[in-house]
Amino acid sequence: MAEKRKGLGRGLGALIPEAGISSASVQPTSDEVQSIPGVSYAELPLVVISPNPKQPRSTFDESSHKELVHSIREIGLLQPVVVRPIGGGSYQLVAGERRLRAAKDAGLQNIPAIVRDTADDNLLRDALLENLHRVQLNPLEEAAAYQQLLEDFGGTQEELANRLGLSRPQVTNTLRLLRLPAPVQRRVAAGILSAGHAKALLGLSNQALMESLAQRVVSEGLSVRATEEIVGLQAGDSDSQQESTTNQPAVIKTKDPALEDVASSLEDYLDTKVLVTKSQKKGRITIDFADLEDLRRIVKLIRKN
């Protein structure tokens, strides 16, 4: 079968029936998309999409733009733009100005788009949230879908988690997958790496280390737990090097079951990655957080007890 699109998936596009499919002929089941009145998915030529004249955003961060262009070239675009038909086979952009500009600079001829006739943002958002429960997305598509819902329809991660019946950390940790380097994202989307492996890799300090360990995971068949231990040891090595430059005692790398139990208990309570290390004279607890909102959640839990 010929490939219909470049990239790893469609993000929100996977939640919408493609243009040309009659909603009357679609009988959704528990694992099928629910048709959304006035909304369809299509791959549109960039030349038929005109910018939104009411776009409030006039400046775009250059470094962020370059990163998005690179990501699109490497793995494709997982977050469709949202457009509305304006007649004569032309469309006007509703949401996704940054994505549209980056797609042009990446050299794409076509772009995934959610085509909507309805003017009710709440209707579209609610329908997409409903379909998220019906469709089995790969972890990367799921992360892209969450990100697009937040960008295009507003709200907080906490509100999104509540609407989906998930915990706030679940949504945060899924969104963090979008920070992985492109080669690792491809492995996650293809099912070669699990979401658990991917989340463990995010504990490393740079993308080169993530790519290197991802290759080991695949070639050696490492479990998620083994991957987490390697990440912990590498973090310990980094701490050790930092301490040696300030004449501090090196971190002891030997596994201590008591410390591992403490770390595991903290991870369960805080719902995030926790590393506990000990030197000859002192110990250190390192707690991962995704963003400022996640940090506040963790601090609130700590203060609670």
Residue pairs with C-beta under 8 A, 6 or more apart in sequence:
4 43
5 43
5 76
5 110
5 112
6 76
6 108
7 75
7 76
7 77
7 78
7 112
8 75
8 76
8 78
8 138
8 140
8 141
8 185
8 186
8 189
8 190
9 78
9 137
9 138
9 140
9 141
9 144
9 189
10 41
10 78
10 80
10 112
10 141
11 78
11 79
11 80
11 112
11 137
11 141
11 144
11 145
11 148
12 79
12 80
12 114
12 128
12 144
12 145
12 148
12 149
13 41
13 80
13 112
13 114
14 33
14 135
14 137
14 141
14 145
15 33
15 128
15 131
15 132
15 134
15 135
15 145
16 33
16 36
16 39
16 40
16 41
16 114
16 128
16 131
17 23
17 26
17 33
17 35
17 36
17 40
17 41
18 40
18 41
18 42
19 40
19 41
19 42
19 115
20 40
21 40
23 35
23 37
26 32
26 33
26 35
28 34
28 35
28 134
30 134
31 134
31 135
31 136
32 134
32 135
33 131
33 134
33 135
34 127
34 130
34 131
34 134
36 123
36 124
36 127
36 128
36 131
37 118
38 116
38 117
38 118
39 114
39 115
39 116
39 117
39 118
39 124
39 127
40 114
40 115
41 80
41 112
41 113
41 114
41 115
42 112
42 113
42 115
43 110
43 111
43 112
43 113
44 83
44 91
44 110
44 111
44 113
44 115
45 109
45 110
46 100
46 103
46 104
46 108
46 109
46 110
46 111
48 89
48 90
48 91
49 81
49 83
49 90
49 91
49 92
49 93
49 100
49 111
49 113
50 86
50 90
50 91
50 92
50 93
51 92
51 93
51 97
51 100
52 92
52 93
52 94
52 97
55 93
55 97
57 97
57 98
60 97
60 98
60 101
65 98
65 101
65 102
65 105
68 98
68 99
68 102
69 102
69 105
69 106
70 182
71 182
72 102
72 103
72 106
72 108
73 106
73 107
74 182
74 183
74 185
74 186
75 182
75 185
75 186
75 189
77 99
77 103
77 108
77 111
77 112
78 140
78 141
78 144
79 96
79 99
79 144
79 147
79 148
79 151
80 96
80 111
80 112
80 113
80 114
80 148
81 93
81 94
81 95
81 96
81 99
81 100
81 111
81 112
81 113
81 114
82 93
82 94
82 95
82 96
82 113
82 114
82 116
82 152
83 91
83 92
83 93
83 94
83 113
83 114
83 115
83 116
84 91
84 92
84 94
84 115
84 116
84 117
85 91
85 115
85 117
86 92
91 113
91 115
93 100
94 116
95 151
95 152
96 152
99 111
100 111
103 111
114 124
116 124
118 124
121 153
124 153
125 149
125 153
128 145
128 149
129 149
129 163
129 164
132 142
132 145
132 164
133 164
137 145
138 188
138 189
138 191
139 174
139 177
139 188
139 189
139 194
139 195
139 198
140 177
140 178
140 185
140 188
140 189
141 189
142 174
143 174
143 175
143 176
143 177
143 178
144 178
146 160
146 171
146 174
146 175
147 175
147 178
149 155
149 160
150 156
150 157
150 160
156 293
157 168
157 171
157 172
157 175
157 293
158 168
158 293
160 171
161 167
161 168
161 170
161 171
164 171
167 271
168 294
168 297
169 271
169 272
169 294
169 297
172 290
172 291
172 293
172 294
173 199
173 272
173 290
174 195
175 290
176 199
176 202
176 290
177 185
177 188
177 195
177 198
177 199
177 202
178 185
179 202
180 188
180 198
180 201
180 202
180 207
180 210
181 207
181 210
181 211
183 211
183 214
184 193
184 198
184 201
184 210
184 211
184 214
187 193
187 214
187 218
188 194
188 195
188 197
188 198
192 218
193 214
193 217
193 218
194 224
196 224
196 227
197 214
197 217
197 222
197 224
197 227
199 273
200 224
200 227
200 228
200 231
200 273
201 210
201 213
201 214
201 217
201 227
201 231
202 210
202 288
203 228
203 231
203 232
203 235
203 273
203 275
203 288
204 210
204 213
204 231
204 234
204 235
205 234
205 235
205 238
209 234
213 227
213 230
213 231
213 234
216 222
216 230
217 227
222 230
228 273
232 275
233 253
235 275
235 277
235 286
236 251
236 253
236 275
236 277
237 253
239 251
239 277
239 284
239 286
240 250
240 251
240 253
243 249
243 250
243 251
243 279
244 250
248 279
249 279
249 280
249 281
249 282
250 279
251 277
251 278
251 279
251 284
252 277
252 278
252 279
252 280
256 278
259 276
259 277
259 278
259 283
260 276
262 276
263 274
263 275
263 276
266 274
266 276
266 285
266 287
267 273
267 274
269 301
270 287
270 298
270 301
270 302
272 287
272 288
272 289
272 294
272 298
273 287
273 288
274 285
274 286
274 287
274 288
275 285
275 286
276 283
276 284
276 285
276 286
277 283
277 284
277 286
278 284
287 298
289 295
289 298
